[in-house]
Amino acid sequence: MSDHGSQGSLSRRGLARRVTVQALYQWLLNQTPPTALLRQFREQDDGLGRADPAYFEELLNGVVAQAPALTLDLVPHLDRPLAQIDPVEHAVLLLGTYELRYAPSVPWKVIVNEAVNLTKLFGAEDGYKFVNGVLDKLAHQLRPDGF
């Protein structure tokens, strides 16, 4: 998984989401424990960059701890078996679902937009369309008052 862009004008929370997707990708592929991932990203040169370290830790620990429940939220909205989902898209979907469910102060449109941008950055060419569709349906389900 390569990072083709610079950190540009992303917010500290946006950068934390970016690093979280990278860590979740490793977790999904290798079952690397969150404690090891947190240590790895803190110790790497420019591992966290300007990212909000507390938000990164909250997101990573929260997604991993809630992964079974987040997966239950996601599966009804998928157009294929979970095992066939690209690991980058899977990581982004878990993160987006976590924020939709557990970060009510973050507007749903921000969550979906960030997820789409992360998928464009790290994922397959048209993966962002899939992620957008799934998270849009989930936003309607998890935040019915937001529409």
C-alpha positions in Angstrom: 0.0 0.0 0.0 1.7 3.2 -1.1 0.9 6.8 -0.3 1.0 8.7 -3.6 0.2 12.1 -2.2 1.7 14.6 0.1 0.1 15.6 3.4 -1.0 18.8 1.7 -3.8 20.7 3.5 -5.3 17.7 5.3 -6.4 18.4 8.9 -4.7 16.7 11.8 -7.8 14.4 12.1 -7.7 13.7 8.3 -4.1 12.7 8.6 -5.0 10.5 11.6 -7.6 8.8 9.4 -4.9 8.2 6.7 -2.5 6.6 9.2 -5.3 4.6 10.7 -6.2 3.1 7.3 -2.6 2.1 6.9 -2.5 0.5 10.3 -5.9 -1.3 9.8 -4.6 -2.6 6.5 -1.7 -4.2 8.4 -4.0 -5.5 11.1 -6.4 -7.1 8.5 -3.5 -8.7 6.6 -1.2 -9.8 9.4 -3.4 -9.6 12.6 -0.7 -7.2 14.0 -1.9 -6.2 17.5 -3.0 -2.6 17.8 -0.4 -2.0 20.5 2.4 -3.0 18.1 0.9 -0.8 15.3 0.7 2.2 17.6 4.3 1.7 18.7 5.4 1.2 15.0 3.7 4.4 13.8 5.0 6.5 16.7 8.6 5.2 16.3 8.7 5.5 12.5 10.3 8.6 11.1 7.4 10.7 10.0 5.1 7.8 10.8 2.4 10.1 12.3 3.7 13.3 10.7 1.3 16.1 11.7 -1.5 13.6 12.4 -3.5 13.9 15.7 -1.9 11.1 17.7 -4.7 10.8 20.2 -7.3 10.5 17.4 -5.2 7.9 15.7 -5.0 5.9 18.9 -8.8 6.3 19.5 -9.7 5.2 16.0 -7.3 2.3 15.8 -8.2 0.9 19.2 -11.9 1.6 18.6 -12.1 -0.1 15.2 -10.2 -3.2 16.3 -12.3 -3.5 19.5 -15.6 -3.0 17.7 -14.6 -4.9 14.5 -17.2 -7.7 14.9 -20.1 -5.2 15.5 -18.8 -3.0 12.7 -18.7 -6.0 10.3 -22.3 -6.8 11.3 -23.3 -3.2 10.3 -21.4 -3.5 7.0 -22.3 -6.9 5.6 -26.0 -6.2 4.7 -24.8 -3.3 2.5 -22.1 -5.2 0.6 -22.6 -6.5 -3.0 -20.2 -9.4 -2.5 -18.9 -11.6 0.4 -16.7 -9.8 2.9 -13.8 -12.1 2.0 -13.8 -10.7 -1.5 -13.5 -7.1 -0.4 -10.1 -5.5 -1.1 -8.2 -5.0 2.1 -7.8 -1.3 1.6 -11.6 -0.9 1.0 -12.3 -3.1 4.0 -10.0 -1.0 6.2 -11.7 2.2 5.0 -15.2 0.8 5.5 -14.4 -0.3 9.0 -13.1 3.2 9.8 -16.0 4.9 8.3 -18.5 2.7 10.0 -16.8 3.2 13.3 -17.0 7.0 12.9 -20.6 6.9 11.8 -21.5 4.9 14.9 -19.2 6.2 17.6 -18.2 9.8 16.5 -21.6 11.6 16.4 -19.8 15.0 16.5 -18.3 14.3 13.1 -20.8 15.1 10.3 -21.7 12.0 8.2 -20.8 13.9 5.0 -17.3 14.5 6.3 -16.9 10.8 7.2 -18.1 9.6 3.8 -16.0 12.2 2.0 -12.8 11.3 3.9 -13.5 7.6 3.2 -13.9 8.3 -0.5 -10.7 10.3 -0.6 -8.7 7.6 1.4 -10.0 5.0 -1.0 -8.9 7.1 -4.0 -5.5 7.5 -2.4 -4.8 3.9 -1.4 -7.4 1.7 -3.1 -8.2 0.2 -6.5 -9.2 2.5 -9.3 -13.0 2.6 -8.8 -13.0 1.3 -5.2 -14.1 4.7 -4.0 -17.5 4.3 -5.7 -18.1 1.1 -3.8 -17.1 2.6 -0.5 -19.2 5.7 -1.1 -22.3 3.5 -1.8 -21.9 1.4 1.3 -21.2 4.2 3.7 -24.0 6.3 2.2 -26.5 3.5 3.0 -24.9 3.0 6.4 -25.2 6.8 7.2 -28.9 6.6 6.4 -29.2 3.6 8.7 -27.0 4.8 11.6 -27.8 8.5 11.5 -31.5 8.7 10.4 -31.9 12.1 12.0 -29.0 13.5 9.9 -31.0 13.5 6.7 
